[in-house]
Amino acid sequence: MTSARPDASTTHALVWLYAPLAQRPLLAALFAIEAEIGTSLKPGLDHQVAHLRLEWWRTECARCAQGQPAHPLTRTVAQGFAGRDLAPLLGLAGLVDAAVWDLAAAPFETRRELTGYCERWADAMIVPLTRLAASDVDPAAARALGAALRETELIGCLAGEARAGHLRLPLDELAAAGVDPASLAKLPWPAALAARLRARHGELRAELAAAVSALPAAAQPPLRALLVWAALAAAGSRRAERRLPRWLAGRDDRGLLDGWRAWRAARQAGAGRFAL
């Protein structure tokens, strides 16, 4: 099994760094699978080719959940669950579901649709990690934490996502606020949109905090990688909120203090006293 450190993003690298050694191969493989599936969304790629790639990955995710993977990355995932119940891997195809949605550039009509999208991602990325690290944690609790984590990351990349044709706020909420969806791709954002984003950032950080507090203290040490991830997401949310009505892309958007934040979160989780 490979345990190569992810290099796709600072957040992923820090999450991997503070994961227990036994979890690193699974984390690296999940990050890599997400990236591989995401290549089907590259601009200029023929849609038929993209759909064929996604269908192959859907089949491969199903094979992985059955203990018969063919790809080196899914083999690593399956090996992580060797001798264990493979049920947590049934949600792996959620990464494909999200990519299909994004390939179609489909907007979210309602909050329920956006939450479902984030939950499918959580079923693929967060539930397997949680079940491997702390099998007594309720999968529903892991899903709730993962969904809040995913939306926090999406809303932090709102302008870039909108320019790529992906609207990460529900259309009914935009309509209620009197916001033209096209304005998400234009900076600075209008006051009504900035106000809605401030509110949602606060709501998401509260959801993250509630999901973390629902975890047993005994589960925090083995889940320290996930808690580091949550801490970095919450910090990114605060930075994004402070910058409203603008949004700044680029590496500096992660903040120069994220390494220290990750270390502190890992230390607190190791002692069973992490909180947001």
Secondary structure, 3 states (H helix, E strand, C coil): CCCCCCCCCHHHHHHHHCCCHHHHHHHHHHHHHHHHHHHHHCCCCCHHHHHHHHHHHHHHHHHHHCCCCCCHHHHHHHHHCCCCCCHHHHHHHHHHHHHHHHHCCCCCCCHHHHHHHHHHHHHHHHHHHHHHHCCCCCHHHHHHHHHHHHHHHHHCCHHHHHHCCCCCCCHHHHHHCCCCHHHHHCCCCCHHHHHHHHHHHHHHHHHHHHHHHCCCHHHCCCCHHHHHHHHHHHHHHHHHHHHCCCCCCCHHHHCCCHHHHHHHHHHHHHCCCCCC
